[in-house]
Amino acid sequence: MAKVWIEAALNGPWTREKQPGIPVAVEDIVADGIAAANAGAAIVHAHAYDVTTGRQKDDWEIYARIIEGIRANVDVIVYPTIPSPALGQEQTTNRFGHTLELAKRGLIEWAVIDPGSVHFARFDDLGQGGIYQNPHADILEGMRIARAYNVHPSYAIYEPGFTRLGAALADIAPVSPTPIYRFMFSDEFAWGFPPRAKYLDAHLALLGDIAAGAPWMIAGLGVDIDPLISDAVARGGHVRVGLEDARWGCGLSNETLVKNAVRLVRSAGGEPASVGDVRTALRAMDDARGRVRT
């Protein structure tokens, strides 16, 4: 039976104005992370917030409280985001500063490193839009941290070029820890593909050509990914769900979204992986790629 990794993306950058059910305070993020892990998630992804402003705040000390709070109760992979001013977050000259501080302290195993930039616009508000920018220097800094501290890059694959650059950067010397390719689908945003099996197959054909055997998962933003879960399981993939990814105004909790994913994974003949399963699989992939762990 295939072991399927389930990730819970708890909140995202949207604020409660756009996604009312997201956790914002540290204690609420911790509670949601614990509930998601107990429901079957082996991986938890969170955005830190300033509770006073209700906006994302990428402060390593806030992330440390979130990570330590969750992991004091459940053994699960927990990892942070990076800021994007174009999506309304605080401008910063060092987008990976908090990632570095967390990595130095051994608090993270994965990190967001998105190998490309993409235009963001919603179909219901085409008068507004902006660029989610990942300058090349930022990408290289993220990869440097990944290599130095044995942190796995979590690539959001908005467009095919992200896969091509990500694979190339992962294989230059010294070899990086194995990246996870997270194929981003959407119903509400005008980038990438809608969640259809034929488009998943297009992603997989490219990945198979340039990074055969690499771990991948289905995910997205402004999307109902559930109908694609059986296709992902059948093709050997993994799954991310949560209020960050769900359509805006989703009335379900993170715990419920994970429980639904668990049910669909099992219906498709898979079994939710434990965090130990995920770590063991990634260690084996690192060894096969010639990554020397320290």
N, C-alpha and C positions, 0 to 999 in steps of 0.2 A: 504493500500500500504506500503510495507516494506521500512523503512528508511535505506539507505545504506550509510555508512561512506566512503568518498573518501579522501585518503591521497595523497599528492604530495611530492615525494622525489626529491628534486631539482637538486642535483649535485653528491653526493657520493665522494669517495676518488680518483676517476680515473684520475684526471687532464685532461686538454684539449688535451693532447697528445693522450688519449684513447677515450675520449668522447668530441669532439670539441665544442659542443653546450652548455656545462654547464656554469652556472654563477659562477664567482670566486670572484669578487670584492663585497664588502658589498652592495653597491648600486644596483648592478645587481641581487644579491640574493634577496634583498628586493623587487625589481621590479618583479622578477619572482614569488616570494611568493604572492604578491598582485594579480598578474594576475591569478595565479592558484586558489586563494581563490575566486576571482570574477567569475571564470569559473565554480566553483562548489565544490572545495576542502574545507573540514572543518578542515583538519589537514595538516600541512606543516612540512616537515623534511628537515634539511639542515646540510651541513658540512661547517665549517668556513675554510677560506684559508688565507695564506700569499700571497698577490698579488705580492710581489717581487720575491718569489721563484716559485709561481704557485703550491704550495703543501699545503695539509691540515695542519691547525694549530688550535689546540683545546684550544683556549684562551677564557676564559669566557667573557672578555670585547668585543671581536669581536662578539661572539654569542649574547651578550646583545644588541649590535647595530643592529644586524639582527632581533632579536625578537621584539625589541621596534620599529624598522622601519616598519616592517610588521604590527604590531598590532596598530600602530598609524593611519593606514589607513583602516584595516579590522579586525573584531573580528574573530580570528582563533586560533587554538591550534598550537603552533610552538615549536619544540623541537630539540635538538642537537644530534650528534652522540657521540661515544667514539673512541679513537685512537686504531689502531692495527699495531704495528711495522712490523708484517709479511706481511702486505699489503702495505708496503712502507711508513707508516706514522712515525712521530717523536717518538723516544723512550721516554717513560715517566714512572716514578715510581708511579704515582698517576693518573690512567686513569679516575677516577671520580672526580678529583679536580674541573674541570669547571662545572660539573653537580651539585656538592655541592654548589658552589658559586651562580649559577643561581637559585637553589632551595631555598637557604637562602633568596634570594631577591624576591622570589615569581614570578619569570619570566617564570617558566616552570610548566606544568601540566603533561607531559609525559617525560619519559627518556628511552634511549636505555639501556637495561640490557639483555644481551644474555646468556642464561643459558646452556652453553656448548662450546666446541671447535670443529673446523671442518677443514679438509684439503681443501685448495683452489688450483685448477688447471683448466686451460681452455683446452677444446678439441683441440683448434687450436694452442696450445703452451704447449704440455705435457712435454717438457723438463724443464719447469719452474713450481714452485709451492711452497706453504708454508702453515703454520698452522695459522688459525685465532684463536688465543689463548684467552680464557677467564678463567684464573685461578680461582679456587674456592674462594679464598680470595677476588678477584675483584668482583665476582658475589655477595658475601655476603655484600660487601661494597655498591654496587649499591642498593641492597634490603634494607639495613639499611637507606640509604638516602630516598628511596621511602616511607618507614614507617614514618620516622621522619618528612618529609615535605609534605606528602600526594600527592606524585607524582606517576602516574600510570606507571608500568613497561611495556615497549613495547618490547616484546620478539620476536627476529628473530628465527624462528624454521627451522633450516637447516636440522635437522635429528630428528627422533622420540624421542630420549632421551632428547632433549631440552624441549619437552613438559612435559615429566615425571618429570624432575628436577624442571622446572619452576613452575609446579602446586604444587609440594611438598613444595617448598620454599615460595610460596604465602600463604600457609595455616598454616604455623607455627605461634605460638603466639609471638608477636602480629600480627594479620592478616594484610597483605599488602593491599594497594589499588588494585582494580581489575586489573589484567594484561590483555593486549591485545596480543593474539597469532597470529603472522604474519607468515603464512606458506610460506616458501621461495622455489620457483620453479626456474628452469633454463634451458635454451637451450644451453648456451655457457660454463657453468661451470660443472665440474664433481663431484657434490655433490647433495644430495637430489634427488628430482623427477623432471622429465620434466612436463610441465603444461598440465596435462590430468585430466579429471574428476575422473577417477578411483583412481588416486593417491590422489586427494583432499579427496575422500571418505575414504581412508586409514587414513589420518591425522584426519579426523573428527571422525572416529570410536574410535581412541585412546583418543581424547579430550573428547568425550562424556562419556567415561568410568571413567576419572579421574578429569574432570573439566566441568561437564555438564552445559550448559548455558553460558559458558565464551565467550566473544566477540572474533571474529577471522576475519582475512582478508587474501586475497591472495596477494602475492607480489613475489619478486625474484630479481635476478641480472642476467644481460645478457639474458633477457627474453622478449618475447612478451606475456604479460598476457591477452591481450584483448579476445582471444578465450575462456578463462576460466571464464570471467566475468558473463555470463548468468548462468553458473553452480553455481557460488558463490552466486548470488542473489537468485536463486531457493532454496538454502540450508540455507539461512538466514545469509550470510556472508557479508563482506565488502571488499573494493578494494584499493590497492595502485598502483599508476603509477608514472612516472616521469623519468627524464634522469639518475638518479642514477640506476634505475632498468632496463632501456631499453637496448637492444642490443647495443654493442659499435658501434659508427658511426651513431647512430640514427639521422636522419635529421629533426625530429619534435621538436617543442618547448614544454616546460612544460605545457604551456597554452593549446596547441593543444592536448597533451596527456590527460589532464584532461577533455577537451571537448569531446574527443572520449569516455572516460570512462563514462561520464554523459549520452551520447547518448546510449551506450550499457546497462547501468543500467536501463534506462527508457524503452528500447526495451524489457528488461527482466521482466518488471512489477514492478520495484523498483523506488524510488525517492531519489535523493541525499539528505543526511541529512544536516541540518544546524549545526553549532557548538553548538548551544543550545541543539539540539537533542542529540548530542554526550555526552555532559556534563550531561544532565538529565538521559540518559540511564546508564552512569557509576555511578552516584550517587545512582540510584536505585539498581544497582548490588552491590555496596559497602554496602548498608544497608542490602541487603539480605544475604550477607556474614558475617555480624556482624562487619564490619569495622566502628570504631568510628572516625568521622572526627573532626579535630580541626580547 
